[in-house]
Amino acid sequence: MRAEYDFSKGKRGAVLPQKGKTRISIFIDNAVLDAFRARAEKAGTGYQTMMNEALRQYLSEAEPPVTETILRHVLRQEIPEYLHDAVPRGGGRRRKPTKR
């Protein structure tokens, strides 16, 4: 072990940054935080992990992925209306007005 170490080029923060995660600061109601901490203690896990899982679950339920079945259903409804509005009336040809 050295007597002195040079930290002049050192950087603050975690030694090993975690990929796929970002550190943020947010305000959470005390009651919500207390509830997550109590549940996490019972489950033997971290409260932040529990909050992350709760947010992931909410997002997965709030915005269901577009499946092939949903896409086909939407297209069956929308394409006829689109085609109906896009086709000109009367076969698409206009007659020139005749002079009388």
VEXVEXSE-672151 format. One record per residue: x negated, y, z of N, C-alpha, C in turn; residue number from 1. Coordinates in Angstrom, 2 decimals. Layout:
[node [X; Y; Z]; [X; Y; Z]; [X; Y; Z]; NUM]
...
This chain:
[node [-0.84; -1.17; 0.00]; [0.00; 0.00; 0.00]; [-0.89; 1.24; 0.00]; 1]
[node [-0.51; 2.22; -0.81]; [-1.29; 3.46; -0.91]; [-1.00; 4.38; 0.26]; 2]
[node [-1.93; 5.24; 0.52]; [-1.74; 6.23; 1.58]; [-0.79; 7.33; 1.12]; 3]
[node [-0.82; 7.69; -0.20]; [0.05; 8.72; -0.76]; [0.58; 8.27; -2.11]; 4]
[node [1.78; 8.70; -2.42]; [2.40; 8.41; -3.72]; [2.74; 9.72; -4.41]; 5]
[node [2.63; 9.73; -5.74]; [2.92; 10.94; -6.52]; [4.36; 10.86; -7.04]; 6]
[node [5.23; 11.71; -6.52]; [6.62; 11.76; -6.96]; [6.90; 12.99; -7.82]; 7]
[node [5.88; 13.63; -8.36]; [6.07; 14.85; -9.14]; [6.85; 14.60; -10.43]; 8]
[node [6.81; 13.40; -10.96]; [7.55; 13.07; -12.19]; [8.78; 12.21; -11.89]; 9]
[node [9.13; 12.13; -10.63]; [10.28; 11.32; -10.22]; [11.60; 11.98; -10.59]; 10]
[node [12.62; 11.17; -10.74]; [13.95; 11.66; -11.06]; [14.91; 11.21; -9.97]; 11]
[node [15.90; 12.05; -9.69]; [16.90; 11.70; -8.69]; [17.95; 10.79; -9.31]; 12]
[node [18.56; 10.01; -8.50]; [19.64; 9.16; -8.97]; [19.33; 7.70; -8.74]; 13]
[node [20.22; 6.86; -9.25]; [20.08; 5.41; -9.08]; [18.83; 4.92; -9.80]; 14]
[node [18.20; 3.93; -9.21]; [17.01; 3.35; -9.81]; [17.39; 2.61; -11.08]; 15]
[node [18.44; 1.83; -11.01]; [18.92; 1.09; -12.17]; [20.32; 1.57; -12.52]; 16]
[node [20.46; 2.39; -13.56]; [21.80; 2.86; -13.92]; [22.67; 1.70; -14.41]; 17]
[node [23.95; 1.74; -14.05]; [24.86; 0.69; -14.48]; [25.42; 1.03; -15.85]; 18]
[node [25.37; 0.08; -16.75]; [25.89; 0.31; -18.10]; [27.41; 0.16; -18.08]; 19]
[node [28.08; 1.04; -18.80]; [29.52; 0.95; -18.90]; [30.28; 1.63; -17.78]; 20]
[node [29.56; 2.28; -16.88]; [30.22; 2.98; -15.78]; [29.64; 4.38; -15.68]; 21]
[node [30.48; 5.32; -15.23]; [30.08; 6.71; -15.07]; [30.42; 7.16; -13.67]; 22]
[node [29.48; 7.84; -13.03]; [29.72; 8.37; -11.69]; [30.50; 9.68; -11.83]; 23]
[node [31.61; 9.79; -11.09]; [32.42; 11.01; -11.10]; [32.80; 11.37; -9.67]; 24]
[node [33.24; 12.58; -9.50]; [33.78; 13.03; -8.21]; [35.24; 13.42; -8.43]; 25]
[node [36.13; 12.83; -7.64]; [37.56; 13.15; -7.77]; [38.16; 13.34; -6.38]; 26]
[node [39.27; 14.03; -6.33]; [40.02; 14.19; -5.09]; [41.17; 13.19; -5.09]; 27]
[node [41.26; 12.41; -4.01]; [42.32; 11.41; -3.87]; [43.01; 11.67; -2.54]; 28]
[node [44.32; 11.51; -2.52]; [45.07; 11.68; -1.27]; [44.50; 10.76; -0.20]; 29]
[node [44.46; 11.27; 1.02]; [43.92; 10.48; 2.14]; [44.69; 9.18; 2.33]; 30]
[node [46.00; 9.25; 2.19]; [46.82; 8.05; 2.38]; [46.49; 6.98; 1.34]; 31]
[node [46.26; 7.41; 0.10]; [45.93; 6.46; -0.97]; [44.57; 5.83; -0.69]; 32]
[node [43.60; 6.65; -0.33]; [42.26; 6.15; -0.05]; [42.27; 5.19; 1.14]; 33]
[node [43.00; 5.55; 2.20]; [43.10; 4.67; 3.37]; [43.72; 3.33; 3.01]; 34]
[node [44.75; 3.37; 2.17]; [45.41; 2.12; 1.77]; [44.46; 1.23; 0.96]; 35]
[node [43.72; 1.82; 0.03]; [42.77; 1.03; -0.75]; [41.65; 0.47; 0.13]; 36]
[node [41.17; 1.27; 1.06]; [40.11; 0.79; 1.95]; [40.61; -0.37; 2.81]; 37]
[node [41.85; -0.27; 3.32]; [42.41; -1.35; 4.15]; [42.59; -2.62; 3.33]; 38]
[node [43.12; -2.49; 2.13]; [43.31; -3.66; 1.27]; [41.98; -4.29; 0.88]; 39]
[node [41.01; -3.44; 0.59]; [39.69; -3.95; 0.18]; [39.02; -4.69; 1.34]; 40]
[node [39.19; -4.16; 2.54]; [38.59; -4.83; 3.70]; [39.21; -6.21; 3.91]; 41]
[node [40.53; -6.29; 3.75]; [41.22; -7.60; 3.89]; [40.76; -8.58; 2.82]; 42]
[node [40.57; -8.06; 1.60]; [40.18; -8.93; 0.48]; [38.68; -9.22; 0.45]; 43]
[node [37.92; -8.45; 1.22]; [36.48; -8.66; 1.24]; [35.78; -8.13; 0.00]; 44]
[node [36.31; -7.06; -0.55]; [35.71; -6.44; -1.73]; [35.60; -4.94; -1.51]; 45]
[node [35.04; -4.23; -2.45]; [34.90; -2.79; -2.32]; [36.16; -2.06; -2.74]; 46]
[node [36.43; -0.95; -2.07]; [37.66; -0.20; -2.39]; [37.57; 0.44; -3.77]; 47]
[node [36.36; 0.85; -4.19]; [36.21; 1.45; -5.51]; [36.47; 0.42; -6.61]; 48]
[node [36.02; -0.81; -6.38]; [36.29; -1.90; -7.33]; [37.79; -2.13; -7.44]; 49]
[node [38.46; -2.11; -6.29]; [39.90; -2.30; -6.27]; [40.63; -1.18; -7.00]; 50]
[node [40.18; 0.06; -6.82]; [40.80; 1.19; -7.50]; [40.58; 1.08; -9.01]; 51]
[node [39.40; 0.66; -9.41]; [39.10; 0.49; -10.83]; [40.01; -0.57; -11.45]; 52]
[node [40.19; -1.68; -10.74]; [41.06; -2.75; -11.22]; [42.51; -2.27; -11.32]; 53]
[node [42.96; -1.48; -10.36]; [44.33; -0.95; -10.39]; [44.52; -0.02; -11.59]; 54]
[node [43.52; 0.81; -11.87]; [43.61; 1.71; -13.02]; [43.60; 0.92; -14.33]; 55]
[node [42.77; -0.10; -14.41]; [42.74; -0.95; -15.62]; [44.09; -1.62; -15.85]; 56]
[node [44.68; -2.14; -14.78]; [45.98; -2.80; -14.90]; [47.04; -1.82; -15.36]; 57]
[node [47.04; -0.61; -14.81]; [48.01; 0.40; -15.22]; [47.87; 0.71; -16.71]; 58]
[node [46.64; 0.89; -17.15]; [46.41; 1.22; -18.57]; [46.84; 0.08; -19.48]; 59]
[node [46.61; -1.15; -19.07]; [46.99; -2.27; -19.92]; [48.51; -2.41; -20.03]; 60]
[node [49.23; -2.02; -18.98]; [50.69; -2.09; -19.01]; [51.30; -0.86; -19.65]; 61]
[node [50.65; 0.28; -19.51]; [51.20; 1.54; -20.02]; [51.14; 1.61; -21.54]; 62]
[node [50.10; 1.09; -22.13]; [49.93; 1.14; -23.57]; [49.65; -0.26; -24.10]; 63]
[node [50.71; -1.04; -24.37]; [50.46; -2.39; -24.86]; [49.77; -2.34; -26.22]; 64]
[node [48.90; -3.29; -26.50]; [48.21; -3.28; -27.79]; [49.18; -3.53; -28.93]; 65]
[node [48.85; -3.02; -30.09]; [49.67; -3.22; -31.27]; [49.38; -4.61; -31.81]; 66]
[node [50.37; -5.47; -31.73]; [50.20; -6.83; -32.22]; [50.73; -6.92; -33.65]; 67]
[node [50.46; -8.02; -34.28]; [50.95; -8.23; -35.65]; [52.47; -8.19; -35.69]; 68]
[node [53.11; -8.77; -34.69]; [54.57; -8.79; -34.63]; [55.14; -7.37; -34.53]; 69]
[node [54.55; -6.55; -33.65]; [55.02; -5.17; -33.49]; [54.80; -4.39; -34.78]; 70]
[node [53.64; -4.56; -35.40]; [53.34; -3.85; -36.64]; [54.31; -4.24; -37.75]; 71]
[node [54.61; -5.51; -37.89]; [55.56; -5.95; -38.91]; [56.94; -5.36; -38.66]; 72]
[node [57.36; -5.33; -37.41]; [58.67; -4.78; -37.06]; [58.75; -3.30; -37.45]; 73]
[node [57.72; -2.54; -37.10]; [57.70; -1.11; -37.41]; [57.70; -0.90; -38.91]; 74]
[node [56.91; -1.65; -39.62]; [56.84; -1.49; -41.08]; [58.17; -1.82; -41.74]; 75]
[node [58.86; -2.84; -41.26]; [60.17; -3.19; -41.82]; [61.17; -2.05; -41.64]; 76]
[node [61.03; -1.30; -40.57]; [61.94; -0.18; -40.32]; [61.54; 1.06; -41.11]; 77]
[node [60.26; 1.33; -41.19]; [59.79; 2.60; -41.74]; [59.65; 2.60; -43.26]; 78]
[node [59.21; 1.51; -43.84]; [58.95; 1.50; -45.29]; [60.21; 1.74; -46.11]; 79]
[node [61.36; 1.11; -45.81]; [62.55; 1.42; -46.61]; [62.93; 2.90; -46.57]; 80]
[node [62.82; 3.53; -45.41]; [63.14; 4.97; -45.32]; [62.14; 5.78; -46.13]; 81]
[node [60.88; 5.41; -46.06]; [59.84; 6.13; -46.81]; [60.08; 6.00; -48.31]; 82]
[node [60.36; 4.79; -48.76]; [60.60; 4.58; -50.18]; [61.87; 5.27; -50.65]; 83]
[node [62.88; 5.27; -49.81]; [64.14; 5.92; -50.15]; [63.92; 7.42; -50.36]; 84]
[node [63.12; 8.04; -49.51]; [62.86; 9.48; -49.62]; [61.88; 9.81; -50.74]; 85]
[node [61.03; 8.87; -51.13]; [59.99; 9.14; -52.12]; [60.50; 9.02; -53.56]; 86]
[node [61.53; 8.20; -53.79]; [62.03; 7.97; -55.15]; [63.01; 9.07; -55.52]; 87]
[node [62.77; 9.74; -56.65]; [63.73; 10.78; -57.07]; [65.06; 10.17; -57.49]; 88]
[node [66.11; 10.91; -57.33]; [67.45; 10.46; -57.70]; [67.62; 10.44; -59.22]; 89]
[node [68.52; 9.63; -59.72]; [68.86; 9.62; -61.14]; [67.80; 8.97; -62.02]; 90]
[node [67.09; 8.01; -61.51]; [66.14; 7.29; -62.33]; [64.81; 8.01; -62.51]; 91]
[node [64.67; 9.16; -61.95]; [63.38; 9.82; -61.97]; [63.16; 10.73; -63.16]; 92]
[node [64.08; 10.74; -64.15]; [63.91; 11.62; -65.33]; [64.89; 12.77; -65.26]; 93]
[node [64.41; 13.93; -65.62]; [65.28; 15.10; -65.68]; [65.53; 15.45; -67.13]; 94]
[node [66.72; 15.76; -67.40]; [67.07; 16.18; -68.76]; [66.88; 17.68; -68.88]; 95]
[node [66.45; 18.06; -70.05]; [66.31; 19.48; -70.32]; [67.69; 20.08; -70.53]; 96]
[node [67.90; 21.26; -69.97]; [69.20; 21.88; -70.17]; [69.37; 22.26; -71.66]; 97]
[node [70.54; 22.04; -72.17]; [70.82; 22.38; -73.56]; [71.45; 23.76; -73.65]; 98]
[node [71.10; 24.49; -74.70]; [71.68; 25.81; -74.90]; [72.97; 25.68; -75.67]; 99]
[node [73.94; 26.39; -75.28]; [75.23; 26.36; -75.97]; [75.56; 27.64; -76.60]; 100]
